[in-house]
Amino acid sequence: NSFRYASKKDWSQIAKDLKPVYTAPSEAAALDRFAEFSGKWEKRYPAIISLWTNAWAEFVPFLQFDNEIRTVICTTNAIESINARIRRAVNARGHFPTEQAALKCVYLAIMSLDPTGKGRKRWSNRWKAALNAFEITFNGRLSAGRS
């Protein structure tokens, strides 16, 4: 939501300056990084500073997660990409005579994302650290779901 109040030409610099805030190892470090951010941008975009100040209490619990979990939470590009591909495939088809036909369309759209099957191996390697962090943080809830 921070970008809503900023000019598009400043988005990349704002994102670069905000990254140390949400990647900080502790709340105190995040507060220090936010002070630096607000010192630089408060004059030009006071609404962004106000937005972060008002939402700080909701943001702080995010900092208690491991870095691996934070990365998964912040990385939505892959999910959004899959959703866009499925939406495009379904909209191109229009309507479906049965639920089975709709599921087949979604399945084919997902399978077309990785036709060789090599992406699945890369994907699982990137998730190993996050899965370990989830398992430790949430005390066995992931393994309980698999049994």
C-alpha positions in Angstrom: 0.0 0.0 0.0 3.0 2.3 0.4 3.2 2.8 -3.4 -0.3 4.1 -3.6 0.9 7.4 -2.1 4.1 7.7 -4.2 4.9 8.7 -7.7 5.7 5.8 -9.9 9.2 7.2 -10.7 10.1 6.8 -7.0 8.8 3.2 -6.5 12.1 1.5 -7.0 13.9 3.7 -4.6 11.2 3.5 -2.0 11.2 -0.3 -2.3 15.0 -0.3 -1.9 14.8 1.9 1.2 11.9 -0.1 2.7 13.6 -3.5 2.3 15.9 -3.0 5.4 12.8 -2.4 7.5 11.1 -5.7 6.8 14.3 -7.7 6.6 15.6 -6.4 10.0 16.5 -9.1 12.5 14.6 -7.5 15.4 11.9 -5.0 16.2 14.5 -2.5 17.4 16.6 -2.8 14.3 13.4 -2.4 12.2 12.5 0.7 14.1 16.0 2.2 13.4 15.7 1.4 9.7 12.2 2.9 9.6 13.6 6.1 11.3 16.2 6.3 8.5 13.4 5.7 5.9 11.1 8.3 7.4 14.0 10.8 7.6 14.5 10.5 3.9 10.9 10.3 2.6 8.7 12.1 5.2 9.0 15.5 3.6 8.0 14.2 0.2 5.5 11.4 1.1 4.1 12.0 4.6 1.2 9.6 4.0 3.6 6.7 3.6 5.2 7.4 6.9 1.7 7.8 8.5 0.6 4.5 7.0 3.6 2.6 8.4 3.3 4.3 11.8 -0.4 3.4 12.1 0.2 -0.2 11.1 3.4 -0.8 13.1 1.6 -2.9 15.7 0.3 -5.2 13.0 3.7 -5.4 11.4 5.8 -6.3 14.5 4.6 -9.9 14.8 5.9 -10.5 11.2 9.4 -9.8 12.6 9.2 -12.8 15.0 9.3 -15.3 12.1 12.6 -16.7 10.8 14.0 -15.1 7.6 13.1 -18.2 5.5 9.4 -17.9 6.5 9.5 -14.1 5.9 10.8 -14.7 2.4 7.9 -17.1 1.6 5.4 -14.6 3.0 6.8 -11.7 1.0 7.3 -13.7 -2.3 3.9 -13.7 -4.0 5.1 -13.3 -7.6 5.1 -17.1 -8.2 1.6 -17.5 -6.8 0.3 -14.5 -8.7 1.8 -15.9 -11.9 0.1 -19.2 -11.5 -3.2 -17.6 -10.7 -2.9 -15.4 -13.9 -2.2 -18.4 -16.0 -5.2 -20.3 -14.7 -7.4 -17.3 -15.1 -6.2 -16.8 -18.7 -6.9 -20.5 -19.5 -10.3 -20.5 -18.0 -11.4 -17.2 -19.6 -10.2 -18.4 -23.0 -12.4 -21.5 -22.7 -15.5 -19.6 -21.6 -17.7 -22.2 -20.1 -17.4 -25.9 -19.1 -20.0 -28.6 -19.6 -18.9 -30.5 -16.4 -16.8 -29.9 -13.3 -14.4 -32.6 -14.7 -13.8 -30.4 -17.8 -13.0 -27.4 -15.7 -10.5 -29.4 -13.6 -8.9 -30.7 -16.7 -8.4 -27.2 -18.0 -6.9 -26.0 -14.8 -4.6 -29.1 -14.7 -3.4 -28.5 -18.2 -2.7 -24.8 -17.5 -0.6 -25.8 -14.5 1.2 -28.5 -16.3 2.1 -26.1 -19.2 4.0 -24.0 -16.7 6.7 -26.7 -16.4 6.4 -29.0 -19.4 9.8 -30.7 -18.8 9.3 -31.3 -15.1 12.7 -29.9 -14.2 11.2 -26.8 -12.5 9.7 -29.0 -9.7 13.2 -30.1 -8.6 14.4 -26.4 -8.5 11.2 -25.4 -6.7 11.6 -28.0 -4.0 15.3 -27.1 -3.4 14.3 -23.4 -2.8 11.7 -24.5 -0.3 13.9 -26.8 1.9 15.0 -24.0 4.3 11.5 -22.6 4.6 9.9 -26.0 5.2 12.5 -26.6 8.0 11.7 -23.3 9.5 7.9 -23.9 9.3 8.3 -27.4 10.9 10.3 -25.9 13.8 8.2 -22.8 14.3 4.8 -24.6 14.1 5.9 -27.6 16.1 5.1 -30.5 13.8 1.9 -29.3 12.3 3.2 -29.8 8.7 4.2 -33.4 9.3 0.9 -34.1 11.1 -0.9 -33.1 7.9 1.0 -35.6 5.8 0.2 -38.7 7.9 
